[in-house]
Amino acid sequence: MSLQSDINSFVSSVDLELYDTLIVSENDETIYRVSVISKEVVDGKRAGISLESCVELTHMISPLLDVTPPVSGDYRLEVGSPGIERKLTTINHFKKSIGDRVALYSISKDKIRGILTKVEGSKIFIQSEDEMLELEFNDIAKAKTYFEW
């Protein structure tokens, strides 16, 4: 099994869903970031995750990384939510964000904002103020969820 699938097994065991794993560098420090989301949907939105769940996952994943480090050298493990405003870089990110507000730029530089309503194959469906838009995943240059205050 791969490190990713082992981590996914731990995440599933605490009834959460793996959103992403990233290796980032911040302030001369390497961070292995494991982002998780709730499987529970309330009023069309994903429920939040608790700090206790993140701590529990950290204790589960840490020994695995002692045996199979994700990077060479020193790093810090960080387990948490991807946040209310997060980048959407894979088709799975879009699938896990159905019902959320999204802002994206197409490769032709069009700016689109609306509610992500569904994903079918490689097609992304966004309800804008005026119409239902259908985009090909490969035509999206940049996308993120956003929160309207």
C-alpha positions in Angstrom: 0.0 0.0 0.0 1.0 3.6 -0.6 1.4 6.3 2.1 -1.6 8.1 0.6 -3.8 5.0 0.9 -2.6 4.2 4.4 -3.5 7.8 5.5 -6.8 7.5 3.7 -7.5 4.3 5.8 -6.8 6.2 9.0 -9.0 9.1 8.0 -11.9 6.8 7.1 -11.6 5.0 10.4 -12.5 8.2 12.2 -15.4 8.8 9.8 -13.8 11.7 7.9 -12.8 12.0 4.3 -9.3 12.8 3.0 -9.4 16.1 1.0 -5.7 16.4 0.1 -2.1 15.9 1.2 0.5 18.6 0.4 4.1 19.3 1.1 4.6 23.0 1.6 7.4 25.3 2.7 6.6 28.2 5.0 9.1 30.3 6.9 12.0 28.0 6.1 10.0 25.0 7.5 8.7 22.0 5.6 5.2 21.0 6.4 3.4 17.8 5.5 -0.2 19.0 5.5 -3.1 16.5 5.7 -6.5 18.1 5.0 -9.7 16.3 5.9 -13.4 17.1 5.6 -16.5 15.7 7.2 -18.5 13.0 5.4 -21.7 14.5 7.0 -23.7 17.0 4.9 -26.0 19.4 6.7 -28.4 21.7 4.7 -26.4 21.0 1.6 -23.0 21.9 3.2 -20.3 19.7 4.7 -20.3 19.7 8.5 -17.2 21.0 10.3 -14.5 18.8 11.8 -13.5 18.9 15.5 -10.1 19.7 16.9 -10.3 16.4 18.7 -10.6 14.5 15.4 -7.6 16.3 14.1 -5.6 15.5 17.2 -6.7 11.9 17.0 -5.6 11.7 13.4 -2.3 13.3 14.2 -1.6 10.6 16.8 -2.6 7.9 14.3 -0.6 9.2 11.3 2.6 10.3 13.1 3.9 6.7 13.8 3.3 5.8 10.1 5.3 8.8 9.0 8.2 7.7 11.4 8.4 4.5 9.3 7.5 6.0 5.9 8.5 9.7 5.9 6.8 11.8 3.2 10.0 13.9 2.6 13.6 13.6 3.4 14.9 15.8 6.2 13.0 17.6 9.0 9.3 18.4 8.5 6.2 19.1 10.6 2.9 17.2 10.4 -0.2 19.3 10.3 -3.7 17.8 10.2 -6.7 20.0 9.7 -9.5 21.3 7.6 -8.7 22.7 4.2 -10.6 25.8 5.2 -13.7 27.5 4.2 -11.9 29.1 1.3 -9.7 26.5 -0.4 -8.1 25.9 -3.8 -9.8 23.4 -6.1 -7.1 21.7 -8.1 -8.5 18.3 -8.9 -11.8 16.9 -10.1 -12.2 15.2 -6.7 -11.8 18.7 -5.0 -14.8 19.8 -7.1 -16.8 16.7 -6.3 -16.2 17.3 -2.6 -17.3 20.9 -2.9 -20.7 20.5 -4.4 -23.0 23.1 -2.9 -20.2 25.6 -2.1 -19.7 29.0 -3.6 -16.9 28.9 -6.2 -14.9 31.5 -8.0 -12.9 30.5 -11.0 -11.0 31.7 -14.0 -11.2 29.9 -17.3 -8.2 29.5 -19.5 -9.7 32.2 -21.7 -9.5 34.5 -18.6 -13.3 34.6 -18.0 -14.1 35.1 -14.3 -17.0 33.0 -13.1 -18.7 33.0 -9.7 -21.6 30.9 -8.5 -22.7 27.7 -6.7 -21.1 24.5 -7.7 -24.1 22.3 -8.4 -22.7 19.1 -9.8 -19.8 17.3 -11.4 -20.4 14.7 -14.2 -17.3 13.1 -15.6 -15.1 16.0 -16.5 -17.9 18.6 -16.6 -18.3 21.1 -13.9 -21.8 22.8 -13.4 -22.0 26.3 -11.8 -25.2 28.1 -11.1 -24.4 31.8 -11.6 -26.8 34.7 -10.9 -28.1 34.5 -14.5 -27.7 30.9 -15.8 -26.4 27.4 -15.3 -22.9 27.2 -16.7 -21.2 24.0 -17.9 -17.4 23.9 -18.1 -14.9 21.3 -18.9 -12.4 20.7 -16.0 -9.5 21.2 -18.4 -10.8 24.7 -19.4 -10.4 25.9 -15.8 -7.2 27.8 -15.1 -7.7 28.5 -11.4 -10.5 27.8 -8.9 -11.4 28.2 -5.3 -14.3 28.1 -2.9 -15.2 31.4 -1.2 -17.4 32.5 1.7 -19.7 35.4 1.3 -19.9 37.5 4.5 
